[in-house]
Amino acid sequence: MGNGQGLAGKTVIAGVGQTEYGKRGAMKGRTELSLLLEAITRAAEDAGIPLDEIDGFTSFGFERHEPVLVQATLGIPELRHSSIVWGGGGGGSTAAIMNAAMAVATGLCRNAVVYRSICQGQYERYGQFRPRPAFGAFCSPFGLMTPAQMTALTTRRHMHLYGTSRDHLAEIALTFRRHAQRNPKAIMYGKPLDRETYFAARRIADPFHLYDCCLETDGACAVVITSADRARDLANQAVKLLAVAQASGPRWSLGPMGTHNMPVDDYASINSKAVGRLVFEQAGLTPSDIDVAQIYDAFTGLIPMALEDYGFCGRGESGDFIAAGNLSWPHGGLPSNTSGGLLSEAYLHGMNLVIEGVRQMRGTSTCQVEGAETCLVTSGGGGGHKSAAILGR
Amino acid sequence: MSYFPDEMPVPVAGPDDGPFWEACRKRELRIQCCADCGTFRHPPVPVCYHCRSQNTDWKQVSGDGEVFSYTIATHPTHPAVKSMASYNVAVVMLDGAGDVRLISNVMEIADENLSIGMRVKLCWDQLSDGQLVPRFVPAQENAHG
């Protein structure tokens, strides 16, 4: 498949692990660390790789657990690689997989685990004001305080330029919620959403109302990366890492999480044109080769901009693409966020999107795309750099 | 009276953006620009992204501009805004400063009347610590269509 370059095909995702997902504060008596250890242990079990042989540890911004602490707590004898990708939220989730894949592909370590744990019941809430060290003086005194507000500004501009509407945003929220109704692991499982309820919901930051915003979740996810050679001996189906890349375009800086001085022509985007180009080049594929996608959906408004940045449709054409039902399983042209995504499954900074990508490639998704051989997983919406991976069967 | 209650965070200036806030205290809106090639940049940083010169100037601008994007925030995310039913945050593209935009607020306007492309003009708003910050009001020309 394709003419891969760079990291393409050298490593695999051998196993995935997750805890139960709960609404923020629901994990009574549990710490972020205990959730993390559970996810890592399950990922190693799923991979069929003994914990003692996990010697690489990677994560991304906002992670609170240093690899040496995780290693020591689990009694793992030797750590050979640790790294953390800059940037919080979700922009680094697949870039952390890239770091793990680089370390494994070069032989620096044998098996690397990529992890994220969130226990907002123990720590602070992401949806509330937190002081921002970079350029905060130009944001907080003017009431710009949360990712919802920051992303609302880029989304509003996209609506102004291209006629993207709340109907399009509704279609996204309702589609992903419908997908979640088939996924017992989803927080919104058993809680369907209809148009009337969507439009009647309270406003958060115009154009975003309640159901345009992702969940606030406590839980943990981990995935184990190993070499393509090792994968042949494993019990469970390993998923190919056809490509994984990280990028940021010119003058993006922190983008909407900063002072909104990105280049005017890129403003109504998610800064993913570069990473989109790189990840498709690496895999030797084009957007039309993608069978299913997991697109970072911290807010509905990120989806139209992502579809355009990754080249699934032209600039300004995402509204029509969405209205045509393309994101919907099973009949859409690009079934997306088939677990319910960050809007309706869980918000683990995008790591749960990676796990759903693995399920799709193993044929075990609750919204399985029949015969799917490629899955795009994207990371990040608002902040700085972006990353993405293409998984293969 | 300030746009926000007194408990709102105030700007904490550092070495790079100090001159911006100092100028505000004199009711002057000064935007950082390159002393060599003239490229405007914001937020303030030590190097010109265009020519990489570290020679810096602070050019005064009129404060006229237009709304580049905006949001109406309703959900209170900070204790200071709990008493407000809603407020707006606007990204304002300034006239005469390249493509520099300021995050600010448009005062004296109903939520539903705010729009992208709307002309605005500068006004100064005093915070609890005495600092003046740039906010905006609709320009007169909007009233005539």
Interface residues (C-beta under 8 A of the other chain):
Chain A: G127 Q128 F129 P131 F135 G136 A137 F138 C139 S140 P141 F142 G143 L144 M145 T146 A148 Q149 A152 L153 T154 R156 R157 H160 R202 R203 I204 A205 D206 P207 F208 R251 G258 T259 H260 N261 P263 V264 Y267
Chain B: F4 M8 P9 V10 P11 V12 A13 G14 D17 W21 R41 H42 P43 Y49 F68 S69 Y70 T71 I72 A73 T74 H75 T77 H78 V81 S86 Y87 V89 V91 D99 V100 R101 L102 I103 S104 N105 D111 I116 G117 L127 V133 R135
